Amino acid sequence: MNEHIFLIHWNEEEVEAKAAALRDLGWQVDLEAADGARAAKRIIENPPRIVLIYLTRLPSHGRETAKYLRSRKATQTLPIIFVDGHEDAITKTQEQVSNAVYTDEENLAKILQQESGKG
């Protein structure tokens, strides 16, 4: 099973800590904190098991990256998990990317187990 997550979080100071926590759970983590187009290109070139996108900062960037991934044949069924964010950002993202999973950071480990088939 592919134990590879691609983490997108638009905060360079926080992304490494979030990646470290995922690595502690046994995941291989690639990450992007600055460029959604670059993230999408890397995801398409090397599809992970799960794409994880934080909505706490610049949620429109995460939403647009997810919509682009859904529009591409190679990544349209790739599991996408959105984490945290303000209620309005979550609602808008759910409207535009309805076939994703939404959770908070507290429940993330459990959701990752479920989505990866390990739960």
DRENTORKOL-3810 file (N, C-alpha, C; in nm, 4 decimals):
REM DRENTORKOL-3810
@n.u->0.0840; n.v->-0.1194; n.w->0.0000; ca.u->0.0000; ca.v->0.0000; ca.w->0.0000; c.u->0.0879; c.v->0.1250; c.w->0.0000
@n.u->0.0467; n.v->0.2220; n.w->-0.0741; ca.u->0.1176; ca.v->0.3487; ca.w->-0.0819; c.u->0.0933; c.v->0.4282; c.w->0.0462
@n.u->0.1965; n.v->0.4522; n.w->0.1214; ca.u->0.1854; ca.v->0.5249; ca.w->0.2490; c.u->0.2341; c.v->0.6684; c.w->0.2323
@n.u->0.2034; n.v->0.7275; n.w->0.1200; ca.u->0.2543; ca.v->0.8588; ca.w->0.0809; c.u->0.1411; c.v->0.9614; c.w->0.0862
@n.u->0.1631; n.v->1.0683; n.w->0.1611; ca.u->0.0686; ca.v->1.1796; ca.w->0.1701; c.u->0.1341; c.v->1.3031; c.w->0.1086
@n.u->0.0544; n.v->1.3803; n.w->0.0386; ca.u->0.1003; ca.v->1.5108; ca.w->-0.0076; c.u->0.0277; c.v->1.6140; c.w->0.0763
@n.u->0.1029; n.v->1.6917; n.w->0.1511; ca.u->0.0507; ca.v->1.7917; ca.w->0.2438; c.u->0.0612; c.v->1.9307; c.w->0.1827
@n.u->-0.0517; n.v->2.0015; n.w->0.1805; ca.u->-0.0548; ca.v->2.1401; ca.w->0.1338; c.u->-0.1024; c.v->2.2268; c.w->0.2493
@n.u->-0.0175; n.v->2.3191; n.w->0.2879; ca.u->-0.0524; ca.v->2.4117; ca.w->0.3957; c.u->0.0204; c.v->2.5426; c.w->0.3660
@n.u->-0.0543; n.v->2.6497; n.w->0.3529; ca.u->0.0019; ca.v->2.7775; ca.w->0.3083; c.u->0.0652; c.v->2.8553; c.w->0.4227
@n.u->0.1408; n.v->2.7860; n.w->0.5043; ca.u->0.2147; ca.v->2.8504; ca.w->0.6119; c.u->0.3473; c.v->2.7769; c.w->0.6274
@n.u->0.4528; n.v->2.8369; n.w->0.5748; ca.u->0.5834; ca.v->2.7710; ca.w->0.5741; c.u->0.6349; c.v->2.7415; c.w->0.7142
@n.u->0.5994; n.v->2.8251; n.w->0.8113; ca.u->0.6455; ca.v->2.8035; ca.w->0.9482; c.u->0.5781; c.v->2.6823; c.w->1.0123
@n.u->0.4556; n.v->2.6540; n.w->0.9745; ca.u->0.3809; ca.v->2.5438; ca.w->1.0348; c.u->0.3896; c.v->2.4129; c.w->0.9569
@n.u->0.4142; n.v->2.4191; n.w->0.8278; ca.u->0.4034; ca.v->2.2995; ca.w->0.7446; c.u->0.5026; c.v->2.1901; c.w->0.7859
@n.u->0.6219; n.v->2.2280; n.w->0.8241; ca.u->0.7205; ca.v->2.1267; ca.w->0.8642; c.u->0.6772; c.v->2.0538; c.w->0.9910
@n.u->0.6194; n.v->2.1258; n.w->1.0864; ca.u->0.5721; ca.v->2.0614; ca.w->1.2095; c.u->0.4567; c.v->1.9658; c.w->1.1790
@n.u->0.3679; n.v->2.0059; n.w->1.0902; ca.u->0.2558; ca.v->1.9193; ca.w->1.0525; c.u->0.3072; c.v->1.7962; c.w->0.9783
@n.u->0.4067; n.v->1.8139; n.w->0.8922; ca.u->0.4667; ca.v->1.7008; ca.w->0.8217; c.u->0.5354; c.v->1.6068; c.w->0.9199
@n.u->0.6045; n.v->1.6611; n.w->1.0183; ca.u->0.6718; ca.v->1.5777; ca.w->1.1185; c.u->0.5707; c.v->1.4931; c.w->1.1957
@n.u->0.4568; n.v->1.5509; n.w->1.2301; ca.u->0.3532; ca.v->1.4760; ca.w->1.3015; c.u->0.3007; c.v->1.3610; c.w->1.2153
@n.u->0.2851; n.v->1.3850; n.w->1.0865; ca.u->0.2403; ca.v->1.2791; ca.w->0.9955; c.u->0.3465; c.v->1.1702; c.w->0.9811
@n.u->0.4723; n.v->1.2108; n.w->0.9753; ca.u->0.5809; ca.v->1.1123; ca.w->0.9681; c.u->0.5843; c.v->1.0269; c.w->1.0939
@n.u->0.5549; n.v->1.0879; n.w->1.2079; ca.u->0.5486; ca.v->1.0127; ca.w->1.3333; c.u->0.4388; c.v->0.9067; c.w->1.3294
@n.u->0.3370; n.v->0.9281; n.w->1.2484; ca.u->0.2294; ca.v->0.8303; ca.w->1.2308; c.u->0.2650; c.v->0.7241; c.w->1.1269
@n.u->0.3830; n.v->0.7367; n.w->1.0661; ca.u->0.4293; ca.v->0.6367; ca.w->0.9702; c.u->0.4122; c.v->0.6710; c.w->0.8239
@n.u->0.3743; n.v->0.7931; n.w->0.7941; ca.u->0.3528; ca.v->0.8341; ca.w->0.6560; c.u->0.4797; c.v->0.8924; c.w->0.5949
@n.u->0.4979; n.v->0.8689; n.w->0.4655; ca.u->0.5971; ca.v->0.9420; ca.w->0.3870; c.u->0.5250; c.v->1.0706; c.w->0.3448
@n.u->0.5879; n.v->1.1863; n.w->0.3635; ca.u->0.5196; ca.v->1.3133; ca.w->0.3385; c.u->0.5988; c.v->1.3999; c.w->0.2414
@n.u->0.5307; n.v->1.4430; n.w->0.1355; ca.u->0.5798; ca.v->1.5507; ca.w->0.0509; c.u->0.4944; c.v->1.6712; c.w->0.0856
@n.u->0.5496; n.v->1.7898; n.w->0.0667; ca.u->0.4720; ca.v->1.9068; ca.w->0.1067; c.u->0.4944; c.v->2.0244; c.w->0.0147
@n.u->0.3986; n.v->2.1159; n.w->0.0238; ca.u->0.4053; ca.v->2.2414; ca.w->-0.0499; c.u->0.3407; c.v->2.3487; c.w->0.0356
@n.u->0.4066; n.v->2.4645; n.w->0.0417; ca.u->0.3548; ca.v->2.5743; ca.w->0.1231; c.u->0.3456; c.v->2.7055; c.w->0.0467
@n.u->0.3780; n.v->2.7061; n.w->-0.0828; ca.u->0.3841; ca.v->2.8344; ca.w->-0.1516; c.u->0.3160; c.v->2.8386; c.w->-0.2883
@n.u->0.3015; n.v->2.7269; n.w->-0.3565; ca.u->0.2601; ca.v->2.7321; ca.w->-0.4963; c.u->0.1660; c.v->2.6162; c.w->-0.5290
@n.u->0.0373; n.v->2.6461; n.w->-0.5470; ca.u->-0.0613; ca.v->2.5442; ca.w->-0.5786; c.u->-0.0372; c.v->2.4765; c.w->-0.7112
@n.u->0.0076; n.v->2.5504; n.w->-0.8122; ca.u->0.0359; ca.v->2.4900; ca.w->-0.9427; c.u->0.1511; c.v->2.3904; c.w->-0.9315
@n.u->0.2528; n.v->2.4273; n.w->-0.8557; ca.u->0.3652; ca.v->2.3358; ca.w->-0.8354; c.u->0.3189; c.v->2.2110; c.w->-0.7597
@n.u->0.2342; n.v->2.2307; n.w->-0.6582; ca.u->0.1801; ca.v->2.1172; ca.w->-0.5830; c.u->0.1044; c.v->2.0237; c.w->-0.6758
@n.u->0.0158; n.v->2.0786; n.w->-0.7572; ca.u->-0.0641; ca.v->1.9964; ca.w->-0.8491; c.u->0.0250; c.v->1.9202; c.w->-0.9459
@n.u->0.1254; n.v->1.9857; n.w->-0.9990; ca.u->0.2170; ca.v->1.9196; ca.w->-1.0928; c.u->0.2869; c.v->1.8026; c.w->-1.0253
@n.u->0.3350; n.v->1.8236; n.w->-0.9049; ca.u->0.4041; ca.v->1.7172; ca.w->-0.8321; c.u->0.3089; c.v->1.6028; c.w->-0.7985
@n.u->0.1858; n.v->1.6341; n.w->-0.7628; ca.u->0.0858; ca.v->1.5315; ca.w->-0.7305; c.u->0.0526; c.v->1.4488; c.w->-0.8539
@n.u->0.0356; n.v->1.5144; n.w->-0.9679; ca.u->0.0043; ca.v->1.4434; ca.w->-1.0921; c.u->0.1212; c.v->1.3545; c.w->-1.1344
@n.u->0.2438; n.v->1.4041; n.w->-1.1184; ca.u->0.3618; ca.v->1.3267; ca.w->-1.1565; c.u->0.3854; c.v->1.2066; c.w->-1.0662
@n.u->0.3513; n.v->1.2183; n.w->-0.9381; ca.u->0.3742; ca.v->1.1112; ca.w->-0.8419; c.u->0.2553; c.v->1.1061; c.w->-0.7455
@n.u->0.1430; n.v->1.0476; n.w->-0.7887; ca.u->0.0227; ca.v->1.0511; ca.w->-0.7065; c.u->0.0436; c.v->0.9855; c.w->-0.5697
@n.u->0.0066; n.v->1.0577; n.w->-0.4647; ca.u->0.0160; ca.v->1.0024; ca.w->-0.3294; c.u->-0.1059; c.v->0.9158; c.w->-0.2993
@n.u->-0.1062; n.v->0.8557; n.w->-0.1834; ca.u->-0.2240; ca.v->0.7808; ca.w->-0.1375; c.u->-0.3357; c.v->0.8790; c.w->-0.1016
@n.u->-0.2974; n.v->0.9940; n.w->-0.0411; ca.u->-0.3931; ca.v->1.0941; ca.w->0.0055; c.u->-0.3338; c.v->1.2332; c.w->-0.0127
@n.u->-0.4187; n.v->1.3283; n.w->-0.0508; ca.u->-0.3807; ca.v->1.4703; ca.w->-0.0511; c.u->-0.4471; c.v->1.5335; c.w->0.0709
@n.u->-0.3683; n.v->1.6028; n.w->0.1486; ca.u->-0.4145; ca.v->1.6659; ca.w->0.2712; c.u->-0.3969; c.v->1.8165; c.w->0.2569
@n.u->-0.5076; n.v->1.8917; n.w->0.2676; ca.u->-0.5039; ca.v->2.0362; ca.w->0.2465; c.u->-0.5626; c.v->2.1067; c.w->0.3679
@n.u->-0.4831; n.v->2.1943; n.w->0.4278; ca.u->-0.5317; ca.v->2.2754; ca.w->0.5396; c.u->-0.6045; c.v->2.3981; c.w->0.4860
@n.u->-0.7169; n.v->2.4301; n.w->0.5474; ca.u->-0.7968; ca.v->2.5467; ca.w->0.5079; c.u->-0.7803; c.v->2.6636; c.w->0.6049
@n.u->-0.6834; n.v->2.6560; n.w->0.6946; ca.u->-0.6669; ca.v->2.7603; ca.w->0.7959; c.u->-0.6069; c.v->2.8882; c.w->0.7414
@n.u->-0.5359; n.v->2.8802; n.w->0.6320; ca.u->-0.4759; ca.v->2.9994; ca.w->0.5709; c.u->-0.4927; c.v->2.9886; c.w->0.4199
@n.u->-0.5356; n.v->3.0950; n.w->0.3567; ca.u->-0.5574; ca.v->3.0998; ca.w->0.2119; c.u->-0.6421; c.v->2.9816; c.w->0.1627
@n.u->-0.7618; n.v->2.9649; n.w->0.2185; ca.u->-0.8440; ca.v->2.8505; ca.w->0.1787; c.u->-0.8780; c.v->2.8486; c.w->0.0305
@n.u->-0.8850; n.v->2.9645; n.w->-0.0323; ca.u->-0.9148; ca.v->2.9667; ca.w->-0.1762; c.u->-0.8041; c.v->2.8986; c.w->-0.2559
@n.u->-0.6808; n.v->2.9090; n.w->-0.2115; ca.u->-0.5694; ca.v->2.8432; ca.w->-0.2808; c.u->-0.5828; c.v->2.6911; c.w->-0.2718
@n.u->-0.6148; n.v->2.6420; n.w->-0.1531; ca.u->-0.6344; ca.v->2.4984; ca.w->-0.1356; c.u->-0.7528; c.v->2.4475; c.w->-0.2156
@n.u->-0.8599; n.v->2.5245; n.w->-0.2149; ca.u->-0.9805; ca.v->2.4887; ca.w->-0.2894; c.u->-0.9517; c.v->2.4810; c.w->-0.4388
@n.u->-0.8812; n.v->2.5803; n.w->-0.4922; ca.u->-0.8496; ca.v->2.5818; ca.w->-0.6352; c.u->-0.7561; c.v->2.4663; c.w->-0.6727
@n.u->-0.6610; n.v->2.4351; n.w->-0.5869; ca.u->-0.5717; ca.v->2.3224; ca.w->-0.6132; c.u->-0.6519; c.v->2.1930; c.w->-0.6185
@n.u->-0.7431; n.v->2.1750; n.w->-0.5228; ca.u->-0.8267; ca.v->2.0546; ca.w->-0.5199; c.u->-0.9167; c.v->2.0460; c.w->-0.6429
@n.u->-0.9766; n.v->2.1580; n.w->-0.6811; ca.u->-1.0620; ca.v->2.1578; ca.w->-0.8001; c.u->-0.9819; c.v->2.1205; c.w->-0.9243
@n.u->-0.8608; n.v->2.1709; n.w->-0.9354; ca.u->-0.7762; ca.v->2.1354; ca.w->-1.0496; c.u->-0.7460; c.v->1.9856; c.w->-1.0489
@n.u->-0.7111; n.v->1.9318; n.w->-0.9319; ca.u->-0.6827; ca.v->1.7880; ca.w->-0.9237; c.u->-0.8048; c.v->1.7056; c.w->-0.9632
@n.u->-0.9228; n.v->1.7493; n.w->-0.9242; ca.u->-1.0460; ca.v->1.6788; ca.w->-0.9603; c.u->-1.0737; c.v->1.6870; c.w->-1.1109
@n.u->-1.0219; n.v->1.7880; n.w->-1.1772; ca.u->-1.0459; ca.v->1.8048; ca.w->-1.3209; c.u->-0.9525; c.v->1.7201; c.w->-1.4075
@n.u->-0.8501; n.v->1.6630; n.w->-1.3485; ca.u->-0.7510; ca.v->1.5843; ca.w->-1.4225; c.u->-0.7818; c.v->1.4361; c.w->-1.4096
@n.u->-0.7793; n.v->1.3651; n.w->-1.5195; ca.u->-0.8121; ca.v->1.2228; ca.w->-1.5187; c.u->-0.7234; c.v->1.1446; c.w->-1.4217
@n.u->-0.5958; n.v->1.1763; n.w->-1.4174; ca.u->-0.5006; ca.v->1.1012; ca.w->-1.3351; c.u->-0.5251; c.v->1.1174; c.w->-1.1854
@n.u->-0.5925; n.v->1.2248; n.w->-1.1447; ca.u->-0.6076; ca.v->1.2517; ca.w->-1.0017; c.u->-0.7527; c.v->1.2744; c.w->-0.9587
@n.u->-0.8484; n.v->1.2533; n.w->-1.0481; ca.u->-0.9866; ca.v->1.2885; ca.w->-1.0148; c.u->-1.0464; c.v->1.2031; c.w->-0.9031
@n.u->-0.9934; n.v->1.0835; n.w->-0.8782; ca.u->-1.0475; ca.v->1.0000; ca.w->-0.7705; c.u->-0.9544; c.v->0.9926; c.w->-0.6493
@n.u->-0.8477; n.v->1.0671; n.w->-0.6531; ca.u->-0.7521; ca.v->1.0694; ca.w->-0.5432; c.u->-0.8199; c.v->1.1220; c.w->-0.4166
@n.u->-0.8084; n.v->1.0525; n.w->-0.3037; ca.u->-0.8690; ca.v->1.1033; ca.w->-0.1811; c.u->-0.8085; c.v->1.2379; c.w->-0.1397
@n.u->-0.8952; n.v->1.3332; n.w->-0.1126; ca.u->-0.8536; ca.v->1.4643; ca.w->-0.0637; c.u->-0.9185; c.v->1.4850; c.w->0.0723
@n.u->-0.8371; n.v->1.5223; n.w->0.1692; ca.u->-0.8857; ca.v->1.5528; ca.w->0.3033; c.u->-0.8543; c.v->1.6992; c.w->0.3321
@n.u->-0.9586; n.v->1.7747; n.w->0.3666; ca.u->-0.9412; ca.v->1.9132; ca.w->0.4093; c.u->-0.9424; c.v->1.9171; c.w->0.5615
@n.u->-0.8536; n.v->1.9982; n.w->0.6176; ca.u->-0.8399; ca.v->2.0043; ca.w->0.7629; c.u->-0.8603; c.v->2.1473; c.w->0.8121
@n.u->-0.9392; n.v->2.1579; n.w->0.9193; ca.u->-0.9622; ca.v->2.2832; ca.w->0.9905; c.u->-1.0139; c.v->2.3938; c.w->0.8974
@n.u->-1.0051; n.v->2.5166; n.w->0.9401; ca.u->-1.0533; ca.v->2.6301; ca.w->0.8629; c.u->-1.1763; c.v->2.6921; c.w->0.9266
@n.u->-1.2035; n.v->2.8161; n.w->0.8893; ca.u->-1.3226; ca.v->2.8866; ca.w->0.9360; c.u->-1.4458; c.v->2.8251; c.w->0.8712
@n.u->-1.5568; n.v->2.8363; n.w->0.9399; ca.u->-1.6811; ca.v->2.7751; ca.w->0.8934; c.u->-1.7174; c.v->2.8162; c.w->0.7505
@n.u->-1.7026; n.v->2.9447; n.w->0.7179; ca.u->-1.7380; ca.v->2.9894; ca.w->0.5831; c.u->-1.6448; c.v->2.9299; c.w->0.4776
@n.u->-1.5175; n.v->2.9137; n.w->0.5098; ca.u->-1.4228; ca.v->2.8527; ca.w->0.4151; c.u->-1.4561; c.v->2.7056; c.w->0.3936
@n.u->-1.4935; n.v->2.6379; n.w->0.5005; ca.u->-1.5305; ca.v->2.4969; ca.w->0.4894; c.u->-1.6568; c.v->2.4815; c.w->0.4053
@n.u->-1.7570; n.v->2.5639; n.w->0.4334; ca.u->-1.8827; ca.v->2.5576; ca.w->0.3589; c.u->-1.8598; c.v->2.5818; c.w->0.2098
@n.u->-1.7846; n.v->2.6841; n.w->0.1771; ca.u->-1.7586; ca.v->2.7154; ca.w->0.0363; c.u->-1.6808; c.v->2.6025; c.w->-0.0313
@n.u->-1.5862; n.v->2.5456; n.w->0.0393; ca.u->-1.5071; ca.v->2.4359; ca.w->-0.0164; c.u->-1.5944; c.v->2.3122; c.w->-0.0350
@n.u->-1.6818; n.v->2.2832; n.w->0.0607; ca.u->-1.7724; ca.v->2.1691; ca.w->0.0469; c.u->-1.8630; c.v->2.1846; c.w->-0.0744
@n.u->-1.9052; n.v->2.3065; n.w->-0.1026; ca.u->-1.9896; ca.v->2.3321; ca.w->-0.2199; c.u->-1.9144; c.v->2.3054; c.w->-0.3494
@n.u->-1.7859; n.v->2.3346; n.w->-0.3515; ca.u->-1.7086; ca.v->2.3238; ca.w->-0.4752; c.u->-1.6317; c.v->2.1928; c.w->-0.4885
@n.u->-1.6020; n.v->2.1287; n.w->-0.3764; ca.u->-1.5291; ca.v->2.0006; ca.w->-0.3771; c.u->-1.6053; c.v->1.9073; c.w->-0.2834
@n.u->-1.7213; n.v->1.8628; n.w->-0.3299; ca.u->-1.8126; ca.v->1.7881; ca.w->-0.2431; c.u->-1.7652; c.v->1.6470; c.w->-0.2120
@n.u->-1.6851; n.v->1.5897; n.w->-0.2976; ca.u->-1.6435; ca.v->1.4511; ca.w->-0.2775; c.u->-1.5106; c.v->1.4397; c.w->-0.2042
@n.u->-1.4862; n.v->1.5302; n.w->-0.1138; ca.u->-1.3672; ca.v->1.5267; ca.w->-0.0291; c.u->-1.4119; c.v->1.4957; c.w->0.1137
@n.u->-1.3147; n.v->1.4734; n.w->0.1994; ca.u->-1.3404; ca.v->1.4496; ca.w->0.3410; c.u->-1.2993; c.v->1.5753; c.w->0.4164
@n.u->-1.3787; n.v->1.6105; n.w->0.5163; ca.u->-1.3529; ca.v->1.7294; ca.w->0.5962; c.u->-1.3393; c.v->1.6874; c.w->0.7415
@n.u->-1.2335; n.v->1.7366; n.w->0.8074; ca.u->-1.2104; ca.v->1.7010; ca.w->0.9468; c.u->-1.1360; c.v->1.8135; c.w->1.0172
@n.u->-1.1204; n.v->1.7968; n.w->1.1463; ca.u->-1.0357; ca.v->1.8885; ca.w->1.2217; c.u->-0.9071; c.v->1.8134; c.w->1.2566
@n.u->-0.8089; n.v->1.8875; n.w->1.3015; ca.u->-0.6789; ca.v->1.8270; ca.w->1.3286; c.u->-0.6872; c.v->1.7225; c.w->1.4401
@n.u->-0.7769; n.v->1.7429; n.w->1.5340; ca.u->-0.7931; ca.v->1.6490; ca.w->1.6448; c.u->-0.8311; c.v->1.5089; c.w->1.5964
@n.u->-0.9100; n.v->1.5011; n.w->1.4910; ca.u->-0.9569; ca.v->1.3722; ca.w->1.4387; c.u->-0.8799; c.v->1.3247; c.w->1.3163
@n.u->-0.7762; n.v->1.3953; n.w->1.2788; ca.u->-0.7046; ca.v->1.3647; ca.w->1.1553; c.u->-0.6454; c.v->1.2243; c.w->1.1538
@n.u->-0.5801; n.v->1.1819; n.w->1.2593; ca.u->-0.5165; ca.v->1.0487; ca.w->1.2601; c.u->-0.6201; c.v->0.9392; c.w->1.2347
@n.u->-0.7364; n.v->0.9515; n.w->1.2966; ca.u->-0.8440; ca.v->0.8534; ca.w->1.2774; c.u->-0.8933; c.v->0.8549; c.w->1.1319
@n.u->-0.9122; n.v->0.9729; n.w->1.0767; ca.u->-0.9587; ca.v->0.9863; ca.w->0.9378; c.u->-0.8556; c.v->0.9286; c.w->0.8413
@n.u->-0.7276; n.v->0.9541; n.w->0.8667; ca.u->-0.6233; ca.v->0.8988; ca.w->0.7809; c.u->-0.6252; c.v->0.7464; c.w->0.7833
@n.u->-0.6477; n.v->0.6882; n.w->0.8984; ca.u->-0.6581; ca.v->0.5423; ca.w->0.9073; c.u->-0.7750; c.v->0.4923; c.w->0.8251
@n.u->-0.8892; n.v->0.5575; n.w->0.8370; ca.u->-1.0084; ca.v->0.5175; ca.w->0.7623; c.u->-0.9864; c.v->0.5300; c.w->0.6121
@n.u->-0.9338; n.v->0.6442; n.w->0.5694; ca.u->-0.9161; ca.v->0.6703; ca.w->0.4265; c.u->-0.8090; c.v->0.5824; c.w->0.3626
@n.u->-0.7137; n.v->0.5382; n.w->0.4419; ca.u->-0.6057; ca.v->0.4564; ca.w->0.3863; c.u->-0.6386; c.v->0.3080; c.w->0.3950
@n.u->-0.7522; n.v->0.2738; n.w->0.4555; ca.u->-0.7885; ca.v->0.1346; ca.w->0.4688; c.u->-0.7214; c.v->0.0644; c.w->0.5854
@n.u->-0.6566; n.v->0.1432; n.w->0.6719; ca.u->-0.5875; ca.v->0.0832; ca.w->0.7863; c.u->-0.6701; c.v->0.0919; c.w->0.9132
@n.u->-0.7902; n.v->0.1509; n.w->0.9028; ca.u->-0.8691; ca.v->0.1721; ca.w->1.0232; c.u->-0.9822; c.v->0.0750; c.w->1.0390
END
